[in-house]
Amino acid sequence: MSAALEEAYDVLVVGAGIVGLSTAFALVRAEPAIRVAVVEKELAPGRHQTGRNSGVIHSGIYYRPGSLKARYALAGCAETPDFCAKHRIPYEVTGKLIVATAQAELPRLHALVQRGREHGIPVKELGPVQIASYEPEVAGLAAIHVGTTGICDFRAVAAALAGLAADAGCTIRYGLRVTAIDRDADGTVAVTADGVAEKPRLRTKVLVNCAGLHSDRIARLAGDDPGLRIVPFRGEFYELAPARRGLVRGLVYPVPDPDFPFLGVHLTRDVHGGVHLGPNAVPALAREGYGRWTVRPRDVAGTAAYPGTWRIARRHWRQEAGEVLRSLSKRAFTANARRLLPALRAADLRPAPAGVRAQAVLPDGTLVDDFRFAGSPPFVHVLNAPSPAATAALPIGREVARRVLAAL
């Protein structure tokens, strides 16, 4: 191996999504003298979960008090608008409605009111008349207005973090896929990366795994057993035809099912003026399976061979059957969305780009509900960081940086 192809760093971050870039930025800001690099297999930042979500700055109201999701979402909800304003990134603090459309949902809605108040989130209870004052076309028995929720362009946030980190001395290498991770005799980590024109060998004192959809694979390459598997779920969206965007003024969510880890079909106006409906949550046939018929045999085989996959299916088959039906049938999707938006017609909907959620699953079929960090020096693994990780990216980055600096 030519010496020219070897590079040495103190910290190497795998993954240039919003969490990896936030980590790099937190590191160079805390310790400007350390050598930090980020490697990313794509040719630009934020190409996966970061850039393929609904763009919502979550308030933290859904998350169990004391959980990492609650702590970091609450902090991120306050910090993200300030970051966007400082760096001229489009954003808006819109508030949102969580709407009950059936009597059985009212106790769950009331529980969210209590949780919001416990978190210190401004929550207002609404009846049908008050709902109409916020969203004239939305129907419901009752609702709550959550004042701190907002919207932004998270891909632009990731790009800004990349620029800030690079300006502070961080090296960011795009187009490099990590293919091997070894420990050298002196204790350093040797990482082999595969690029179009080069195959550099990167040496580092600490490796940070922020690989999202591939985080469990990177952990195994490092010789660590993650104790879980990433099972990909595709989130499918529609958007309203331009002439019908007036049906929705802001953000409208259903009351979540506590037994199912996804929020259900919701209505979100984005910072560019579009209105999205979704997502469905259907099993994907590839970890980057953004198209319905995108299939990667390795991914399918790995998911099918994992015991937790079949235990999820047994536990949630009724809910998943509904998700698959709404995926295959635009009419079924429209009927579900009409519970919130009665004036909606199938003809109002246009297909929109899908995302894939990197959902960590335990062998017993439990879907990991909180952010999860693991690893011992010289490794730090971010093994579960789905929504609201984009909202929470700034505090998550500081937490990962703290762990890295302790390892150094």
KEKE-3310 file (N, C-alpha, C; in steps of 0.2 Angstrom, whole numbers, plus 5000, padded with zeros to 4 digits):
npx = (5004:5003:5011:5006:4993:4988:4981:4980:4971:4964:4951:4938:4924:4911:4899:4890:4878:4865:4868:4881:4888:4885:4891:4905:4906:4904:4915:4926:4924:4924:4937:4949:4961:4962:4963:4950:4940:4927:4920:4910:4900:4891:4890:4888:4882:4869:4860:4852:4842:4842:4839:4827:4815:4800:4803:4800:4802:4802:4793:4794:4784:4779:4787:4794:4795:4812:4818:4831:4826:4816:4824:4834:4826:4818:4828:4834:4823:4822:4835:4837:4829:4835:4848:4845:4841:4852:4861:4854:4845:4830:4816:4802:4792:4779:4769:4758:4744:4737:4725:4710:4700:4691:4681:4688:4701:4702:4706:4720:4724:4722:4731:4743:4742:4745:4758:4764:4763:4771:4783:4785:4780:4771:4754:4738:4721:4709:4692:4680:4676:4687:4697:4694:4697:4711:4713:4703:4698:4700:4694:4688:4685:4691:4706:4724:4734:4751:4763:4777:4782:4789:4795:4808:4823:4831:4841:4848:4852:4861:4871:4876:4881:4892:4899:4903:4910:4921:4927:4932:4943:4940:4941:4932:4927:4920:4911:4918:4917:4916:4925:4932:4937:4950:4961:4976:4993:4998:4986:4979:4965:4962:4956:4949:4944:4934:4934:4930:4941:4952:4958:4960:4969:4964:4969:4965:4962:4950:4935:4920:4904:4891:4882:4869:4857:4866:4872:4873:4880:4892:4896:4898:4908:4918:4921:4912:4897:4882:4870:4858:4847:4847:4832:4824:4811:4801:4795:4782:4776:4763:4760:4750:4742:4746:4735:4727:4733:4729:4721:4727:4734:4745:4753:4747:4742:4738:4731:4743:4746:4749:4754:4761:4775:4776:4770:4759:4748:4751:4748:4758:4765:4778:4794:4795:4783:4775:4764:4764:4758:4758:4770:4767:4772:4781:4788:4804:4813:4826:4840:4842:4830:4821:4812:4797:4799:4813:4825:4837:4846:4855:4851:4838:4839:4846:4837:4827:4832:4834:4828:4821:4814:4803:4796:4792:4783:4773:4769:4764:4756:4743:4742:4753:4747:4737:4746:4752:4741:4738:4749:4748:4736:4730:4717:4714:4723:4719:4706:4710:4717:4707:4700:4705:4705:4692:4688:4697:4702:4706:4711:4718:4731:4748:4762:4776:4794:4800:4806:4817:4817:4828:4826:4830:4830:4827:4833:4821:4811:4807:4805:4817:4815:4821:4834:4850:4866:4882:4897:4914:4930:4941:4929:4914:4897:4883:4868:4854:4845:4833:4819:4815:4828:4834:4829:4835:4848:4859:4861:4863:4875:4883:4883:4888:4901:4906:4907:4917:4928:4930:4935:4947)
npy = (4994:5011:5024:5036:5035:5033:5040:5049:5051:5058:5056:5047:5049:5039:5042:5055:5060:5070:5068:5063:5073:5083:5078:5079:5093:5097:5091:5097:5110:5109:5104:5111:5107:5094:5081:5078:5068:5065:5052:5047:5038:5043:5056:5068:5077:5071:5062:5052:5047:5060:5069:5064:5066:5072:5085:5091:5100:5092:5093:5085:5080:5067:5058:5048:5054:5057:5049:5047:5052:5061:5070:5075:5079:5089:5098:5100:5105:5118:5123:5121:5130:5142:5139:5138:5151:5158:5154:5156:5147:5140:5141:5138:5141:5134:5128:5114:5103:5090:5078:5070:5059:5049:5042:5033:5038:5049:5047:5045:5056:5065:5060:5064:5078:5079:5074:5083:5095:5090:5090:5104:5110:5121:5118:5118:5114:5110:5111:5106:5118:5127:5119:5122:5135:5135:5126:5125:5115:5103:5089:5084:5077:5082:5091:5095:5109:5111:5122:5123:5116:5115:5118:5114:5114:5101:5095:5106:5110:5100:5102:5115:5112:5103:5113:5121:5113:5109:5122:5123:5115:5101:5086:5081:5068:5063:5050:5038:5022:5012:4997:4988:4986:4986:4982:4989:4984:4994:4998:5008:5011:5004:5008:5003:5010:5011:5019:5028:5031:5029:5019:5022:5020:5023:5029:5029:5035:5035:5028:5033:5028:5033:5028:5026:5018:5008:5005:4994:4985:4992:4991:4978:4976:4982:4973:4972:4966:4971:4968:4969:4972:4982:4985:4989:5001:5008:5024:5031:5044:5056:5071:5086:5092:5107:5116:5112:5114:5123:5117:5113:5121:5121:5110:5094:5080:5063:5055:5046:5028:5019:5006:5004:5009:5020:5036:5037:5042:5059:5077:5088:5104:5111:5120:5125:5127:5116:5103:5088:5072:5058:5048:5031:5016:5003:4987:4987:4982:4983:4991:5004:5006:5015:5015:5006:4994:4992:4981:4972:4958:4954:4962:4958:4945:4945:4952:4943:4932:4935:4933:4942:4949:4941:4940:4953:4954:4945:4951:4964:4962:4966:4980:4982:4976:4985:4996:4991:4989:5002:5007:5000:5004:5018:5023:5017:5024:5037:5036:5034:5046:5055:5054:5064:5075:5078:5084:5079:5071:5057:5061:5073:5070:5068:5057:5057:5059:5045:5039:5030:5022:5019:5006:5000:4983:4972:4955:4948:4954:4966:4983:4995:5008:5020:5032:5024:5022:5014:5003:5002:5011:5009:5013:5021:5019:5024:5017:5017:5029:5035:5046:5057:5061:5070:5083:5082:5083:5092:5092:5078:5076:5083:5074:5062:5067:5070:5057:5052:5061:5057:5044:5047)
npz = (5000:4995:5003:5001:5000:5013:5028:5043:5058:5072:5076:5067:5058:5052:5040:5033:5037:5046:5059:5060:5055:5064:5075:5071:5070:5083:5089:5083:5087:5101:5103:5095:5091:5088:5075:5064:5054:5041:5033:5019:5009:4999:4987:4992:5007:5019:5011:5014:5027:5033:5022:5017:5024:5033:5036:5048:5063:5078:5093:5104:5112:5111:5118:5130:5147:5153:5144:5131:5118:5122:5130:5121:5110:5115:5118:5105:5098:5103:5099:5085:5077:5080:5075:5062:5059:5061:5051:5040:5034:5027:5038:5049:5064:5066:5074:5078:5075:5084:5081:5087:5080:5083:5097:5105:5104:5112:5126:5124:5118:5129:5137:5130:5132:5146:5146:5138:5146:5157:5151:5149:5137:5127:5127:5120:5122:5111:5105:5092:5085:5088:5082:5068:5067:5066:5056:5044:5035:5042:5051:5067:5083:5094:5099:5101:5101:5098:5102:5099:5088:5072:5055:5044:5032:5032:5025:5021:5033:5036:5026:5030:5043:5038:5031:5041:5050:5041:5039:5051:5051:5049:5040:5026:5017:5003:4993:4997:5003:5017:5019:5027:5043:5055:5069:5073:5078:5087:5093:5086:5075:5059:5044:5029:5014:5000:4985:4969:4962:4971:4985:4999:5015:5031:5046:5063:5080:5087:5081:5075:5073:5063:5054:5050:5041:5039:5051:5060:5052:5051:5064:5066:5057:5064:5073:5084:5092:5089:5094:5089:5074:5060:5052:5038:5035:5023:5020:5013:5003:4998:4989:4989:4975:4967:4966:4976:4988:4997:5006:5017:5031:5039:5050:5053:5063:5067:5082:5090:5089:5103:5103:5092:5083:5074:5068:5060:5046:5042:5039:5031:5029:5020:5020:5008:5002:4998:5001:5010:5012:5023:5032:5024:5032:5027:5025:5018:5004:5002:5010:5006:5000:4991:4981:4977:4970:4972:4975:4985:4985:4996:5007:5008:5011:5023:5032:5031:5037:5050:5067:5074:5064:5060:5072:5074:5064:5068:5080:5075:5064:5060:5060:5051:5039:5036:5033:5022:5013:5011:5005:4992:4987:4981:4984:4996:5004:5002:5008:5022:5025:5023:5035:5043:5034:5026:5014:5005:4989:4979:4967:4970:4974:4972:4968:4979:4984:4993:5009:5019:5034:5047:5057:5072:5078:5091:5094:5100:5093:5098:5094:5095:5105:5108:5106:5103:5109:5109:5111:5115:5119:5106:5099:5095:5094:5085:5086:5084:5078:5073:5067:5081:5076:5067:5071:5084:5082:5085:5099:5100:5093:5102:5113:5107:5104:5117:5122:5113:5116:5129:5126:5119)
capx = (5000:5007:5011:5002:4986:4987:4979:4980:4967:4962:4944:4936:4917:4908:4893:4889:4871:4865:4871:4888:4891:4884:4896:4911:4906:4904:4922:4931:4922:4926:4944:4951:4968:4962:4962:4944:4938:4921:4919:4903:4900:4888:4894:4886:4879:4862:4857:4847:4836:4842:4836:4821:4809:4795:4806:4797:4806:4798:4792:4796:4778:4777:4792:4793:4800:4818:4821:4835:4822:4813:4829:4837:4821:4816:4834:4834:4817:4824:4841:4837:4827:4841:4853:4843:4841:4859:4864:4850:4842:4823:4812:4796:4789:4772:4764:4754:4738:4736:4718:4707:4694:4686:4680:4693:4707:4702:4710:4727:4725:4722:4738:4748:4742:4748:4765:4767:4764:4776:4789:4785:4778:4765:4749:4732:4716:4704:4686:4679:4676:4694:4701:4692:4700:4718:4713:4696:4696:4702:4688:4690:4681:4695:4713:4728:4739:4758:4766:4784:4783:4791:4798:4815:4826:4836:4847:4852:4856:4867:4876:4878:4886:4898:4903:4906:4916:4926:4930:4936:4948:4938:4942:4926:4929:4914:4913:4922:4913:4921:4924:4935:4940:4955:4965:4983:4997:4998:4980:4975:4960:4964:4950:4950:4938:4933:4932:4930:4948:4957:4956:4964:4969:4963:4971:4962:4962:4943:4930:4913:4899:4885:4881:4862:4854:4871:4876:4874:4885:4899:4898:4901:4915:4923:4921:4907:4891:4877:4864:4851:4848:4843:4826:4822:4804:4800:4790:4779:4773:4760:4759:4744:4742:4747:4729:4724:4737:4725:4717:4731:4738:4751:4755:4741:4744:4733:4733:4747:4744:4755:4757:4764:4780:4775:4765:4753:4748:4750:4748:4764:4767:4785:4796:4795:4776:4772:4760:4765:4753:4761:4771:4766:4778:4780:4795:4808:4816:4833:4841:4841:4824:4816:4807:4794:4802:4820:4827:4844:4846:4859:4847:4832:4841:4848:4831:4823:4836:4834:4822:4817:4809:4796:4793:4789:4777:4768:4766:4761:4753:4736:4744:4756:4743:4734:4751:4753:4736:4738:4754:4746:4730:4729:4710:4714:4727:4715:4701:4713:4719:4700:4698:4707:4704:4686:4688:4703:4700:4712:4714:4722:4737:4753:4767:4782:4799:4800:4811:4818:4818:4833:4823:4834:4826:4830:4831:4815:4806:4806:4808:4821:4811:4825:4841:4855:4873:4886:4904:4919:4936:4941:4923:4907:4892:4876:4865:4847:4844:4828:4815:4817:4836:4836:4827:4839:4855:4864:4862:4865:4881:4887:4884:4893:4907:4908:4910:4923:4933:4932:4939:4953)
capy = (5000:5017:5029:5042:5033:5032:5046:5048:5056:5057:5054:5046:5048:5036:5044:5062:5062:5076:5066:5062:5080:5087:5076:5082:5100:5097:5089:5103:5116:5108:5103:5113:5104:5087:5079:5074:5067:5061:5048:5046:5034:5047:5062:5075:5076:5071:5059:5047:5049:5067:5073:5061:5065:5077:5092:5093:5101:5089:5096:5081:5079:5060:5054:5046:5058:5054:5045:5051:5055:5067:5075:5078:5082:5096:5103:5101:5109:5125:5125:5121:5137:5147:5138:5140:5158:5161:5152:5158:5141:5141:5137:5142:5138:5134:5124:5108:5100:5082:5078:5064:5058:5044:5043:5029:5041:5054:5046:5045:5063:5068:5058:5068:5085:5078:5073:5090:5099:5088:5093:5111:5112:5125:5114:5121:5110:5112:5108:5106:5125:5129:5116:5125:5142:5134:5122:5125:5109:5097:5087:5080:5078:5086:5092:5099:5113:5111:5128:5124:5112:5119:5115:5117:5111:5097:5094:5112:5110:5096:5106:5120:5108:5101:5119:5124:5108:5110:5128:5123:5110:5094:5084:5077:5064:5060:5045:5033:5017:5008:4990:4984:4989:4982:4985:4988:4982:4999:5000:5012:5008:5005:5008:5003:5013:5010:5024:5027:5032:5027:5015:5024:5017:5028:5027:5034:5033:5033:5028:5035:5025:5036:5025:5025:5012:5002:5006:4988:4982:4995:4989:4971:4976:4984:4967:4972:4963:4977:4965:4971:4972:4987:4982:4995:5002:5013:5029:5033:5051:5059:5078:5089:5095:5114:5120:5110:5115:5127:5112:5112:5127:5119:5103:5090:5074:5059:5053:5040:5021:5018:4999:5004:5014:5025:5041:5037:5047:5066:5082:5093:5109:5111:5127:5127:5128:5110:5099:5081:5067:5052:5042:5024:5012:4997:4984:4989:4976:4985:4996:5010:5004:5021:5013:5000:4988:4991:4974:4970:4951:4953:4965:4954:4938:4947:4953:4937:4927:4938:4931:4948:4951:4937:4942:4959:4952:4942:4956:4970:4960:4969:4986:4982:4974:4991:5000:4988:4991:5010:5007:4997:5006:5025:5024:5016:5029:5043:5035:5035:5053:5058:5055:5071:5080:5075:5086:5076:5067:5054:5065:5078:5067:5066:5054:5061:5054:5041:5039:5023:5023:5014:5004:4995:4978:4967:4948:4946:4957:4973:4989:4999:5014:5026:5032:5020:5022:5008:5003:5004:5013:5015:5013:5024:5017:5026:5011:5019:5036:5037:5052:5064:5062:5077:5088:5082:5082:5096:5089:5071:5077:5085:5068:5058:5070:5069:5050:5052:5064:5052:5038:5049)
capz = (5000:4995:5009:4999:5001:5020:5031:5050:5061:5079:5076:5060:5058:5046:5039:5033:5038:5050:5066:5059:5054:5070:5079:5069:5071:5090:5091:5081:5091:5108:5103:5088:5089:5086:5068:5063:5047:5040:5027:5017:5003:4994:4984:4996:5014:5020:5006:5016:5032:5034:5017:5015:5029:5032:5038:5054:5070:5083:5099:5110:5116:5111:5120:5137:5151:5155:5138:5127:5113:5125:5132:5115:5105:5118:5117:5098:5096:5104:5096:5078:5074:5081:5070:5055:5058:5061:5045:5034:5032:5028:5043:5052:5069:5064:5079:5075:5078:5085:5081:5088:5075:5086:5104:5108:5104:5117:5132:5122:5117:5135:5140:5127:5135:5152:5144:5135:5151:5160:5147:5148:5131:5127:5124:5120:5121:5106:5102:5084:5083:5088:5076:5062:5067:5064:5050:5042:5032:5046:5055:5073:5089:5099:5096:5105:5098:5101:5099:5098:5083:5067:5049:5041:5027:5036:5021:5021:5040:5036:5022:5034:5047:5034:5030:5048:5052:5036:5040:5057:5050:5048:5033:5024:5011:5000:4988:5000:5006:5022:5017:5032:5049:5058:5074:5072:5084:5092:5096:5082:5070:5052:5040:5022:5011:4993:4981:4962:4960:4976:4990:5005:5021:5035:5053:5068:5087:5088:5075:5077:5068:5062:5047:5049:5038:5039:5057:5063:5048:5053:5071:5065:5054:5069:5078:5090:5091:5090:5098:5086:5067:5056:5048:5034:5033:5018:5022:5007:5004:4993:4990:4986:4969:4968:4966:4982:4994:5002:5011:5024:5032:5043:5052:5056:5065:5071:5088:5088:5092:5108:5102:5085:5084:5069:5069:5056:5040:5044:5034:5033:5024:5020:5020:5001:5001:4996:5007:5010:5016:5024:5027:5026:5035:5025:5025:5012:5001:5002:5015:5003:4995:4990:4976:4979:4967:4973:4979:4986:4988:5002:5012:5009:5015:5030:5035:5032:5042:5057:5071:5076:5059:5061:5079:5073:5060:5072:5085:5072:5058:5059:5058:5045:5034:5034:5030:5015:5009:5009:5000:4986:4985:4982:4986:5003:5007:5003:5013:5028:5026:5024:5042:5045:5029:5023:5007:5000:4984:4976:4961:4973:4977:4967:4971:4981:4985:4999:5013:5023:5042:5049:5063:5075:5081:5095:5092:5102:5089:5100:5090:5099:5105:5110:5103:5107:5108:5111:5110:5120:5115:5102:5095:5097:5089:5086:5083:5083:5078:5068:5070:5079:5076:5064:5076:5090:5079:5088:5106:5099:5091:5108:5117:5104:5105:5124:5122:5109:5119:5134:5123:5118)
cpx = (5004:5006:5006:4995:4984:4986:4978:4976:4966:4955:4941:4928:4914:4901:4892:4882:4871:4868:4878:4891:4890:4890:4903:4911:4907:4912:4926:4930:4925:4934:4947:4957:4967:4960:4955:4943:4931:4922:4912:4904:4896:4892:4892:4883:4872:4858:4852:4842:4836:4838:4830:4816:4805:4797:4803:4802:4801:4798:4795:4790:4777:4782:4792:4798:4806:4821:4826:4831:4819:4818:4832:4832:4819:4822:4834:4829:4819:4830:4840:4834:4832:4846:4851:4843:4848:4862:4859:4847:4834:4820:4806:4794:4782:4767:4761:4748:4739:4729:4715:4701:4689:4686:4686:4700:4707:4706:4718:4728:4726:4729:4744:4748:4746:4756:4768:4768:4770:4783:4790:4784:4772:4760:4743:4727:4711:4698:4685:4679:4683:4698:4700:4696:4708:4718:4706:4694:4697:4696:4691:4685:4685:4702:4717:4733:4746:4762:4773:4786:4785:4793:4804:4817:4832:4842:4851:4856:4862:4873:4879:4883:4892:4902:4907:4912:4922:4930:4934:4941:4946:4939:4935:4928:4922:4916:4917:4917:4918:4919:4928:4938:4944:4958:4972:4987:4997:4992:4976:4970:4962:4958:4951:4943:4939:4930:4932:4937:4953:4954:4961:4963:4969:4965:4968:4962:4955:4939:4923:4908:4892:4882:4873:4859:4859:4875:4877:4880:4892:4901:4901:4908:4920:4924:4917:4901:4886:4871:4858:4853:4844:4838:4823:4814:4804:4794:4788:4775:4769:4761:4753:4746:4742:4740:4725:4728:4734:4721:4720:4735:4745:4753:4749:4743:4738:4735:4737:4745:4750:4758:4760:4769:4780:4770:4759:4753:4746:4750:4753:4765:4774:4787:4796:4788:4772:4768:4761:4760:4757:4765:4768:4772:4777:4787:4798:4812:4824:4834:4840:4835:4819:4811:4804:4797:4810:4821:4834:4844:4849:4854:4841:4834:4843:4842:4827:4826:4836:4828:4818:4812:4802:4793:4789:4782:4771:4765:4762:4757:4747:4738:4748:4752:4739:4739:4752:4748:4736:4744:4752:4740:4730:4722:4710:4718:4723:4709:4704:4714:4712:4698:4700:4705:4698:4686:4693:4700:4707:4715:4719:4729:4742:4759:4773:4787:4798:4806:4812:4820:4823:4831:4827:4829:4830:4829:4824:4809:4804:4809:4811:4817:4815:4831:4846:4862:4877:4893:4908:4926:4939:4935:4917:4902:4885:4871:4857:4846:4839:4824:4814:4824:4838:4834:4833:4846:4860:4866:4865:4873:4886:4888:4889:4900:4910:4911:4916:4929:4935:4936:4946:4958)
cpy = (5006:5021:5035:5041:5032:5039:5045:5053:5054:5053:5053:5045:5045:5038:5052:5064:5068:5074:5066:5069:5084:5085:5079:5089:5101:5096:5095:5109:5115:5107:5105:5109:5097:5086:5075:5074:5063:5058:5046:5043:5038:5053:5068:5073:5075:5068:5054:5049:5056:5071:5070:5060:5071:5084:5095:5094:5098:5093:5092:5078:5071:5056:5054:5051:5054:5050:5050:5055:5061:5072:5079:5081:5089:5101:5105:5106:5117:5127:5125:5127:5142:5146:5140:5147:5161:5159:5153:5152:5142:5137:5141:5138:5139:5132:5118:5106:5093:5081:5071:5064:5053:5044:5039:5033:5047:5053:5047:5052:5067:5067:5062:5075:5084:5078:5080:5094:5097:5090:5100:5114:5115:5121:5117:5115:5113:5108:5109:5113:5128:5126:5120:5132:5141:5131:5121:5119:5103:5096:5083:5082:5082:5086:5095:5103:5113:5117:5128:5120:5117:5115:5118:5113:5107:5096:5100:5113:5106:5099:5111:5117:5106:5107:5121:5119:5109:5116:5128:5117:5103:5092:5080:5074:5060:5054:5039:5028:5013:5001:4986:4989:4984:4986:4984:4986:4987:5002:5005:5008:5009:5003:5008:5005:5012:5016:5023:5027:5030:5022:5016:5020:5022:5025:5032:5031:5031:5033:5029:5032:5028:5034:5024:5019:5006:5002:4999:4984:4985:4992:4982:4971:4978:4978:4967:4969:4969:4974:4967:4971:4978:4984:4989:4995:5008:5017:5032:5039:5052:5067:5080:5092:5103:5118:5118:5111:5119:5123:5112:5118:5126:5112:5100:5083:5070:5058:5046:5034:5020:5011:4999:5010:5020:5030:5041:5043:5054:5071:5087:5098:5111:5119:5130:5128:5122:5107:5092:5077:5060:5052:5036:5021:5005:4994:4985:4983:4978:4991:5003:5009:5010:5019:5007:4994:4987:4985:4973:4963:4951:4956:4961:4948:4940:4948:4947:4932:4929:4936:4936:4950:4947:4938:4948:4958:4949:4947:4962:4968:4964:4976:4986:4980:4981:4996:4997:4990:4998:5011:5005:5000:5014:5027:5023:5021:5035:5042:5036:5042:5057:5059:5061:5076:5077:5078:5083:5071:5063:5058:5071:5076:5066:5062:5058:5056:5051:5041:5032:5025:5017:5012:4999:4990:4973:4960:4945:4949:4964:4978:4993:5006:5021:5026:5027:5021:5016:5008:5005:5006:5007:5016:5017:5022:5021:5021:5012:5026:5038:5044:5051:5065:5069:5083:5088:5082:5086:5093:5082:5072:5079:5079:5064:5061:5069:5062:5049:5055:5060:5047:5040:5050)
cpz = (5000:5001:5007:5000:5009:5023:5038:5053:5068:5080:5068:5061:5052:5046:5039:5033:5043:5057:5065:5058:5060:5075:5077:5070:5079:5092:5089:5085:5098:5108:5097:5086:5087:5078:5067:5056:5047:5033:5025:5010:4997:4992:4987:5002:5014:5015:5008:5021:5033:5028:5014:5020:5028:5034:5044:5060:5075:5090:5105:5114:5116:5115:5128:5141:5153:5149:5134:5121:5116:5127:5126:5110:5108:5117:5109:5095:5097:5100:5088:5074:5074:5076:5063:5054:5057:5054:5039:5030:5033:5034:5046:5058:5069:5070:5075:5079:5079:5086:5082:5084:5078:5094:5107:5108:5109:5123:5130:5121:5124:5138:5137:5130:5142:5151:5142:5141:5156:5157:5147:5142:5131:5123:5125:5118:5116:5105:5095:5082:5083:5083:5070:5062:5065:5057:5048:5039:5036:5050:5061:5079:5094:5096:5102:5100:5101:5098:5097:5091:5077:5061:5047:5035:5030:5031:5021:5028:5039:5032:5026:5039:5044:5033:5036:5050:5048:5038:5047:5057:5049:5041:5031:5017:5008:4995:4991:5004:5011:5020:5022:5037:5053:5064:5073:5079:5089:5095:5091:5077:5063:5048:5033:5019:5003:4989:4974:4960:4965:4981:4996:5011:5027:5042:5058:5075:5089:5082:5078:5071:5068:5055:5046:5047:5038:5046:5060:5059:5050:5059:5070:5062:5059:5074:5084:5088:5093:5094:5095:5078:5064:5051:5044:5033:5029:5020:5015:5008:4997:4994:4986:4980:4970:4970:4973:4988:4999:5007:5017:5025:5035:5044:5056:5057:5068:5078:5087:5092:5097:5106:5095:5085:5079:5070:5065:5050:5043:5038:5036:5027:5025:5019:5013:4998:4999:5003:5006:5015:5017:5030:5029:5029:5033:5024:5018:5010:5000:5008:5012:4997:4994:4985:4978:4976:4968:4977:4979:4989:4995:5008:5013:5013:5022:5034:5037:5037:5049:5061:5072:5071:5059:5067:5078:5069:5064:5077:5081:5066:5056:5056:5051:5038:5031:5031:5023:5010:5007:5004:4993:4983:4987:4985:4994:5007:5008:5008:5020:5030:5027:5031:5045:5040:5024:5015:5002:4995:4981:4971:4964:4975:4971:4971:4973:4983:4992:5003:5016:5030:5044:5056:5066:5079:5085:5093:5094:5098:5092:5096:5095:5099:5106:5106:5107:5104:5112:5109:5116:5116:5112:5097:5099:5092:5090:5082:5081:5084:5072:5070:5077:5079:5072:5068:5082:5088:5083:5095:5105:5098:5097:5112:5114:5105:5112:5125:5119:5113:5126:5132:5122:5124)
residu = (MET:SER:ALA:ALA:LEU:GLU:GLU:ALA:TYR:ASP:VAL:LEU:VAL:VAL:GLY:ALA:GLY:ILE:VAL:GLY:LEU:SER:THR:ALA:PHE:ALA:LEU:VAL:ARG:ALA:GLU:PRO:ALA:ILE:ARG:VAL:ALA:VAL:VAL:GLU:LYS:GLU:LEU:ALA:PRO:GLY:ARG:HIS:GLN:THR:GLY:ARG:ASN:SER:GLY:VAL:ILE:HIS:SER:GLY:ILE:TYR:TYR:ARG:PRO:GLY:SER:LEU:LYS:ALA:ARG:TYR:ALA:LEU:ALA:GLY:CYS:ALA:GLU:THR:PRO:ASP:PHE:CYS:ALA:LYS:HIS:ARG:ILE:PRO:TYR:GLU:VAL:THR:GLY:LYS:LEU:ILE:VAL:ALA:THR:ALA:GLN:ALA:GLU:LEU:PRO:ARG:LEU:HIS:ALA:LEU:VAL:GLN:ARG:GLY:ARG:GLU:HIS:GLY:ILE:PRO:VAL:LYS:GLU:LEU:GLY:PRO:VAL:GLN:ILE:ALA:SER:TYR:GLU:PRO:GLU:VAL:ALA:GLY:LEU:ALA:ALA:ILE:HIS:VAL:GLY:THR:THR:GLY:ILE:CYS:ASP:PHE:ARG:ALA:VAL:ALA:ALA:ALA:LEU:ALA:GLY:LEU:ALA:ALA:ASP:ALA:GLY:CYS:THR:ILE:ARG:TYR:GLY:LEU:ARG:VAL:THR:ALA:ILE:ASP:ARG:ASP:ALA:ASP:GLY:THR:VAL:ALA:VAL:THR:ALA:ASP:GLY:VAL:ALA:GLU:LYS:PRO:ARG:LEU:ARG:THR:LYS:VAL:LEU:VAL:ASN:CYS:ALA:GLY:LEU:HIS:SER:ASP:ARG:ILE:ALA:ARG:LEU:ALA:GLY:ASP:ASP:PRO:GLY:LEU:ARG:ILE:VAL:PRO:PHE:ARG:GLY:GLU:PHE:TYR:GLU:LEU:ALA:PRO:ALA:ARG:ARG:GLY:LEU:VAL:ARG:GLY:LEU:VAL:TYR:PRO:VAL:PRO:ASP:PRO:ASP:PHE:PRO:PHE:LEU:GLY:VAL:HIS:LEU:THR:ARG:ASP:VAL:HIS:GLY:GLY:VAL:HIS:LEU:GLY:PRO:ASN:ALA:VAL:PRO:ALA:LEU:ALA:ARG:GLU:GLY:TYR:GLY:ARG:TRP:THR:VAL:ARG:PRO:ARG:ASP:VAL:ALA:GLY:THR:ALA:ALA:TYR:PRO:GLY:THR:TRP:ARG:ILE:ALA:ARG:ARG:HIS:TRP:ARG:GLN:GLU:ALA:GLY:GLU:VAL:LEU:ARG:SER:LEU:SER:LYS:ARG:ALA:PHE:THR:ALA:ASN:ALA:ARG:ARG:LEU:LEU:PRO:ALA:LEU:ARG:ALA:ALA:ASP:LEU:ARG:PRO:ALA:PRO:ALA:GLY:VAL:ARG:ALA:GLN:ALA:VAL:LEU:PRO:ASP:GLY:THR:LEU:VAL:ASP:ASP:PHE:ARG:PHE:ALA:GLY:SER:PRO:PRO:PHE:VAL:HIS:VAL:LEU:ASN:ALA:PRO:SER:PRO:ALA:ALA:THR:ALA:ALA:LEU:PRO:ILE:GLY:ARG:GLU:VAL:ALA:ARG:ARG:VAL:LEU:ALA:ALA:LEU)
# end
